[in-house]
Amino acid sequence: MHITHAEASAAVSDLGWRDVLGTLTATVAVDSLSAAAEVAATVAALSDHLHLDLRPDRVVLRLQTPASRSVTRADVEAAQRISAAVATEAHPGAQLLEYAVDALDIDAVRPFWRAILAYEDEPNGGGLRDPLGVSPAVWFQQMDIPRPQRNRVHLDISVAHDEAERRVAAAIEAGGVLVSDAAAPSFWVLADVEGNEACVTTWQGRD
């Protein structure tokens, strides 16, 4: 059953999970790759929707229902089962990327990106996704008039809702410019010193 971002976040935040781009994510700290494999063996049977990324120092856990590309009640319940089995925690570096392409005629440019990336259509929207689930998704932002004076491809960096302001502050401290926070906390628009843009985004304000 579909639930809102707010409901999902409230249900699992205390267990160390965060809703990032419609995916529940958490980490388990380990001290070796063999320990990571033991964690994977412990949790693998707890959800059919679980994605695991094993590293020598941590296991990254992600939960999302493939059919809807969103967090469902089943994912929340799986997160609770997993956290009962292993020590899950939030990682401030947890993030998911999307590429955003500004276009006047989305239907005209979409086939090019689908072909050159060997991507497939998103089931619930006009975006594209990596069929292997490894590389960032691509979505298309409608333009009303040409904007040759600005970059028309930018990164969307989706982070945990309680990490976003730190990430924005760090980017500004590193020489970036805040272009707009009018839509915050849904997203902040920032740019480097040459005007290349990136957005820091959260689930908040999207329900």
LINTA-V439840 format. One record per residue. N is the residue number from 1. OMEGA is omega as a letter, one per 40 degrees, with the letter a starting at -180 (* if undefined). Layout:
n:N omega:OMEGA
n:N omega:OMEGA
This chain:
n:1 omega:a
n:2 omega:i
n:3 omega:a
n:4 omega:i
n:5 omega:a
n:6 omega:i
n:7 omega:i
n:8 omega:a
n:9 omega:a
n:10 omega:a
n:11 omega:a
n:12 omega:a
n:13 omega:a
n:14 omega:i
n:15 omega:i
n:16 omega:i
n:17 omega:i
n:18 omega:i
n:19 omega:i
n:20 omega:i
n:21 omega:i
n:22 omega:i
n:23 omega:i
n:24 omega:a
n:25 omega:i
n:26 omega:i
n:27 omega:i
n:28 omega:a
n:29 omega:i
n:30 omega:a
n:31 omega:i
n:32 omega:i
n:33 omega:i
n:34 omega:i
n:35 omega:i
n:36 omega:i
n:37 omega:i
n:38 omega:i
n:39 omega:i
n:40 omega:i
n:41 omega:a
n:42 omega:a
n:43 omega:a
n:44 omega:a
n:45 omega:a
n:46 omega:i
n:47 omega:i
n:48 omega:a
n:49 omega:a
n:50 omega:i
n:51 omega:a
n:52 omega:i
n:53 omega:a
n:54 omega:i
n:55 omega:i
n:56 omega:a
n:57 omega:a
n:58 omega:i
n:59 omega:i
n:60 omega:a
n:61 omega:i
n:62 omega:i
n:63 omega:i
n:64 omega:i
n:65 omega:a
n:66 omega:a
n:67 omega:a
n:68 omega:a
n:69 omega:a
n:70 omega:i
n:71 omega:i
n:72 omega:i
n:73 omega:i
n:74 omega:i
n:75 omega:i
n:76 omega:i
n:77 omega:i
n:78 omega:i
n:79 omega:i
n:80 omega:i
n:81 omega:a
n:82 omega:a
n:83 omega:i
n:84 omega:a
n:85 omega:a
n:86 omega:a
n:87 omega:i
n:88 omega:i
n:89 omega:i
n:90 omega:i
n:91 omega:a
n:92 omega:i
n:93 omega:a
n:94 omega:a
n:95 omega:i
n:96 omega:a
n:97 omega:i
n:98 omega:i
n:99 omega:i
n:100 omega:i
n:101 omega:i
n:102 omega:a
n:103 omega:i
n:104 omega:a
n:105 omega:a
n:106 omega:a
n:107 omega:a
n:108 omega:a
n:109 omega:a
n:110 omega:a
n:111 omega:i
n:112 omega:a
n:113 omega:i
n:114 omega:a
n:115 omega:a
n:116 omega:i
n:117 omega:a
n:118 omega:i
n:119 omega:i
n:120 omega:a
n:121 omega:i
n:122 omega:a
n:123 omega:a
n:124 omega:i
n:125 omega:a
n:126 omega:a
n:127 omega:i
n:128 omega:i
n:129 omega:i
n:130 omega:a
n:131 omega:i
n:132 omega:i
n:133 omega:a
n:134 omega:a
n:135 omega:a
n:136 omega:i
n:137 omega:i
n:138 omega:i
n:139 omega:a
n:140 omega:a
n:141 omega:a
n:142 omega:i
n:143 omega:i
n:144 omega:i
n:145 omega:i
n:146 omega:i
n:147 omega:a
n:148 omega:a
n:149 omega:a
n:150 omega:i
n:151 omega:a
n:152 omega:i
n:153 omega:a
n:154 omega:i
n:155 omega:i
n:156 omega:i
n:157 omega:a
n:158 omega:a
n:159 omega:i
n:160 omega:a
n:161 omega:a
n:162 omega:i
n:163 omega:a
n:164 omega:a
n:165 omega:i
n:166 omega:a
n:167 omega:i
n:168 omega:a
n:169 omega:i
n:170 omega:i
n:171 omega:i
n:172 omega:i
n:173 omega:a
n:174 omega:i
n:175 omega:i
n:176 omega:a
n:177 omega:i
n:178 omega:a
n:179 omega:a
n:180 omega:i
n:181 omega:a
n:182 omega:a
n:183 omega:i
n:184 omega:e
n:185 omega:i
n:186 omega:i
n:187 omega:i
n:188 omega:i
n:189 omega:i
n:190 omega:i
n:191 omega:i
n:192 omega:a
n:193 omega:i
n:194 omega:i
n:195 omega:i
n:196 omega:a
n:197 omega:i
n:198 omega:i
n:199 omega:i
n:200 omega:a
n:201 omega:i
n:202 omega:i
n:203 omega:a
n:204 omega:a
n:205 omega:a
n:206 omega:i
n:207 omega:*
